[in-house]
Amino acid sequence: MKKTNPKKVIIIGAAGRDFHNFNTYFRGNDKYNVVAFTAYQIPDIAGRKYPASLAGSLYPQGIPIFAQEELETLIKKLGAEMCVFSYSDVPYSYVMGLSSIVNAAGADFMLMGSSNTQIKSTKPVISVGAIRTGCGKSQTSRAIVEKLMKKGLKVVAVRHPMPYGDLEKQKVQRFAVVADLKKHNCTIEEMEEYEPHVARGNVIYAGVDYEAILRQAENDPNGCDVILWDGGNNDFSFFKPDLMVTVVDPHRPGHELSYYPGEVTLRQADVVVVNKIDSADFANIQTVRANIAKVNPTATVIDAASTLSVDKPDMLKGKRVLVVEDGPTLTHGEMTIGAGVVAAKRFGAKELVCPRPYLVGKLKDTFSAYPNIGTLLPAMGYGEKQIKDLEATIEKVDCDVVLIATPIDLQRIVKIKKPCVKVDYELQEIGKPDLDMVLDGFVKKFLKSKK
């Protein structure tokens, strides 16, 4: 019988889920020929290749990566028969708009689920996700790690991919000490996710090939009792979870049912954390609760606040303040306020200074692409050029104080000559049920032999 030609595929991505979908389903699958990746959201990804060493024997030349803007042309030029949408934190209207472009060009449009993409671990897995970027997922992950460590368990965290550099070198990355961040040439975005774990004394992995990453994490030299999947954006877990925790945000009511794939994480959740109830409107909290009950009525719901601590609050009173916040939360997360804005107002800032008149270089492109960013500055640092532009912009802004609300101390990366105030934020559970109750049940079920 004559063998049929493999179906030509384009994977639509943003240097994360797209590579994972390829690795778990398409790599080594001779029914398909992945002719291209397209890239969005992340700068300077297009124009490179997914290397042959990662792509496998069917792709000795690697796989080219193009800008998503070329998608319609690529479908026709490369004869693509199917396009696989593989990134996260976008509204349903956007997903279907892209589907219309693909279908009109003659190709099928595909969304991949967990059955074909999740990897099974030999260790118990807790997965932490969220319905949007900026819900407080990282706070929740850190809280879970600390609680498990207090039980005497060795936790190895694995972070959703952020492979912005050399993909071959980033196949498997292990971070155990702060010096490892420099060793792997981490961007600001990567440091914001990895450093808080390392500072708490646990190991975190990331990279490109999550099968290889998982196997190394399971056998980490420091030991491993539990794998914690620390998700990115609002994506669902790359690993099959034994306990799935999803964080929702009442500052963005309704987004839990209107953004992809955030609703997937909500429907999959065993536990839903309703964060920021200390600063959200009561009506919005009730909307979120009703939506949880609608799509996942059996989930355990935990109330929580995102508590702030400011190192020098007296420096904010009566001052003109430039607030610098976590970049992804403000860009594709679409938040117009964050912990820094809340802290500035709480401690009596006279004015929030808008950075727009002072923007330098690539930051102009960021504000052009995301015009709804509030009166604050996203700490964009996907590469050395962006970091330099961030530094120059802060230097130009006419303000009295810079309030740093990034998960890491930005002053270690960016030279800031102005007076600085740092705000930190942690998860505070309110009432019962709480994470301790959930984790006690998890340990009893999956780690019976542990004391």
JOPEFEN-V991824 format. One record per residue. N is the residue number from 1. SS is DSSP state (2 for helix, 1 for strand, 0 for the rest). PSI is psi in degrees with one decimal (999 if undefined). Layout:
# JOPEFEN-V991824
n = <N;N>
ss = <SS;SS>
psi = <PSI;PSI>
This chain:
# JOPEFEN-V991824
n = <1;2;3;4;5;6;7;8;9;10;11;12;13;14;15;16;17;18;19;20;21;22;23;24;25;26;27;28;29;30;31;32;33;34;35;36;37;38;39;40;41;42;43;44;45;46;47;48;49;50;51;52;53;54;55;56;57;58;59;60;61;62;63;64;65;66;67;68;69;70;71;72;73;74;75;76;77;78;79;80;81;82;83;84;85;86;87;88;89;90;91;92;93;94;95;96;97;98;99;100;101;102;103;104;105;106;107;108;109;110;111;112;113;114;115;116;117;118;119;120;121;122;123;124;125;126;127;128;129;130;131;132;133;134;135;136;137;138;139;140;141;142;143;144;145;146;147;148;149;150;151;152;153;154;155;156;157;158;159;160;161;162;163;164;165;166;167;168;169;170;171;172;173;174;175;176;177;178;179;180;181;182;183;184;185;186;187;188;189;190;191;192;193;194;195;196;197;198;199;200;201;202;203;204;205;206;207;208;209;210;211;212;213;214;215;216;217;218;219;220;221;222;223;224;225;226;227;228;229;230;231;232;233;234;235;236;237;238;239;240;241;242;243;244;245;246;247;248;249;250;251;252;253;254;255;256;257;258;259;260;261;262;263;264;265;266;267;268;269;270;271;272;273;274;275;276;277;278;279;280;281;282;283;284;285;286;287;288;289;290;291;292;293;294;295;296;297;298;299;300;301;302;303;304;305;306;307;308;309;310;311;312;313;314;315;316;317;318;319;320;321;322;323;324;325;326;327;328;329;330;331;332;333;334;335;336;337;338;339;340;341;342;343;344;345;346;347;348;349;350;351;352;353;354;355;356;357;358;359;360;361;362;363;364;365;366;367;368;369;370;371;372;373;374;375;376;377;378;379;380;381;382;383;384;385;386;387;388;389;390;391;392;393;394;395;396;397;398;399;400;401;402;403;404;405;406;407;408;409;410;411;412;413;414;415;416;417;418;419;420;421;422;423;424;425;426;427;428;429;430;431;432;433;434;435;436;437;438;439;440;441;442;443;444;445;446;447;448;449;450;451>
ss = <0;0;0;0;0;0;1;1;1;1;1;1;1;0;0;0;2;2;2;2;2;2;2;2;2;2;0;0;0;0;0;1;1;1;1;1;1;1;1;0;0;0;0;0;0;0;0;0;1;1;0;2;2;2;2;0;0;0;0;0;0;0;1;1;1;1;1;2;2;2;2;2;2;2;2;2;2;2;0;0;0;1;1;1;1;1;0;0;0;1;1;2;2;2;2;2;2;2;2;2;2;2;2;2;0;0;0;1;1;1;1;0;0;0;0;0;0;0;1;0;0;0;0;1;1;1;1;1;1;1;0;0;0;0;0;0;2;2;2;2;2;2;2;2;2;2;2;2;2;2;0;0;0;0;1;1;1;1;1;0;0;0;0;0;0;0;0;0;0;0;0;1;1;1;1;0;0;0;2;2;2;2;2;0;0;0;0;2;2;2;2;2;2;2;2;2;2;2;2;0;0;0;1;1;1;1;1;0;0;2;2;2;2;2;2;2;2;2;0;0;0;0;0;0;0;1;1;1;1;1;0;0;0;0;0;0;0;0;1;0;0;0;1;1;1;1;1;1;1;2;2;2;0;0;2;2;2;0;1;1;0;2;2;2;2;2;2;2;0;0;1;1;1;1;1;0;0;0;0;0;0;2;2;2;2;2;2;2;2;2;2;2;2;2;2;0;0;0;0;1;1;1;1;1;1;1;1;1;1;1;0;0;2;2;2;0;0;0;0;1;1;1;1;1;1;1;2;2;2;2;0;0;0;0;0;0;0;0;2;2;2;2;2;2;2;2;0;0;0;0;1;1;0;0;0;2;2;2;0;0;0;2;2;2;2;2;2;2;2;0;0;0;0;0;0;0;1;1;1;0;0;0;0;2;2;2;2;2;2;2;2;2;2;2;2;2;0;0;0;0;1;1;1;1;1;0;0;0;0;2;2;2;0;0;0;0;0;0;1;1;1;1;1;1;1;1;1;1;1;1;0;0;0;0;2;2;2;2;2;2;2;2;2;2;2;2;0;0;0;0;0>
psi = <133.4;131.8;132.6;152.8;141.1;146.6;131.1;130.3;139.5;131.3;120.4;115.3;-163.4;38.5;55.0;-95.0;-33.5;-46.5;-37.3;-44.7;-41.1;-50.0;-38.5;-24.2;-40.6;-30.3;124.6;2.2;102.5;3.1;-13.7;151.7;103.6;109.6;-15.1;154.5;148.1;153.5;142.1;164.3;-44.9;128.0;151.4;23.3;-42.8;150.0;-6.5;-174.7;147.6;115.6;152.0;-34.1;-25.0;-27.4;-24.6;179.2;-23.3;-9.8;67.7;-18.8;4.4;-172.7;125.3;149.8;124.6;164.0;143.6;-27.7;-20.0;2.0;-51.7;-43.0;-40.8;-39.7;-45.2;-42.5;-41.5;-2.8;33.2;135.5;-16.6;140.2;131.9;112.9;124.6;47.7;-179.1;171.4;51.4;148.4;155.5;-36.2;-34.6;-44.6;-46.1;-27.9;-40.5;-37.2;-38.4;-39.7;-45.7;-49.1;-40.2;-28.9;-3.2;-0.5;159.9;154.4;129.2;139.5;129.5;140.6;-171.0;-27.9;-38.1;-2.8;-17.3;138.5;137.7;132.2;156.1;-7.7;157.2;140.3;129.0;125.4;130.6;121.2;-174.1;162.1;-14.3;160.6;137.4;15.4;-22.7;23.0;-43.1;-38.9;-43.4;-42.3;-45.8;-40.3;-41.9;-43.2;-47.2;-40.6;-39.7;-37.8;-36.1;-22.3;2.8;15.0;145.7;116.8;130.0;120.0;146.8;124.2;142.9;143.8;146.0;60.8;85.5;-4.9;-134.8;111.5;-36.9;-44.2;-24.6;14.1;-50.1;123.7;135.6;130.3;113.3;-26.2;161.7;-32.6;-23.9;-26.0;-41.6;-39.9;-38.8;12.1;49.2;144.0;170.3;-42.8;-39.7;-45.0;-38.0;-29.3;-36.6;-42.4;-42.6;-32.7;-48.2;-41.0;-24.5;-0.6;12.0;159.2;144.0;139.1;156.1;-175.8;-137.7;-45.0;99.9;-14.9;-49.8;-39.7;-46.5;-43.9;-37.2;-39.3;-41.2;-29.4;32.8;139.5;-22.8;-3.9;155.8;119.1;-34.6;137.4;128.2;116.6;115.7;96.4;165.8;151.1;-125.8;33.4;156.0;164.8;143.3;-19.7;148.7;115.4;148.7;-21.3;123.1;121.8;128.3;134.3;133.6;160.1;108.0;-2.6;-15.8;61.3;138.7;-21.1;-24.7;-14.9;12.7;7.1;142.2;137.3;34.3;-39.5;-31.1;-46.5;-33.7;-44.3;-29.2;-14.0;138.3;-32.3;133.8;123.3;117.0;100.1;165.2;26.3;-12.2;-22.2;-0.5;155.0;143.4;-41.1;-36.8;-36.9;-42.6;-36.4;-45.8;-43.2;-42.9;-38.7;-35.6;-49.0;-31.1;-43.5;-16.2;67.5;-16.7;-6.0;146.0;126.4;126.1;130.3;142.8;158.2;151.7;95.6;140.4;144.7;131.7;130.7;-33.1;68.6;-29.2;-22.9;-11.9;-27.1;122.5;12.1;157.5;115.7;131.0;119.8;128.1;120.3;169.4;128.1;-59.3;-31.5;-36.0;-25.3;-95.1;-10.4;-19.1;20.1;138.0;-10.1;160.0;-163.9;-34.2;-43.5;-44.3;-44.6;-42.2;-45.0;-38.6;-34.3;22.7;28.4;139.0;-38.6;143.0;121.9;126.6;128.6;-8.2;-40.8;-10.9;5.9;142.9;138.4;-126.7;-20.7;-28.3;-40.5;-38.5;-47.4;-28.1;-41.5;-29.7;74.9;-13.9;8.3;138.2;-159.4;72.4;173.2;121.3;134.9;70.8;131.2;50.6;-11.8;174.5;-38.5;-45.4;-38.3;-43.1;-39.0;-37.8;-45.5;-45.5;-37.8;-46.8;-40.0;-36.7;-28.4;132.7;94.8;167.6;-37.3;144.2;120.4;115.3;116.6;31.1;156.3;-18.6;166.5;104.8;-24.9;-19.1;-22.8;-38.5;132.5;116.1;116.7;-16.6;160.6;138.9;145.8;140.1;133.4;135.5;159.5;137.7;159.6;131.1;113.9;146.8;119.3;-160.2;150.7;163.8;178.4;-31.8;-44.1;-43.9;-44.9;-30.9;-43.5;-38.6;-47.7;-42.2;-37.7;-41.9;-12.5;50.9;-31.7;-11.2;141.7;999>
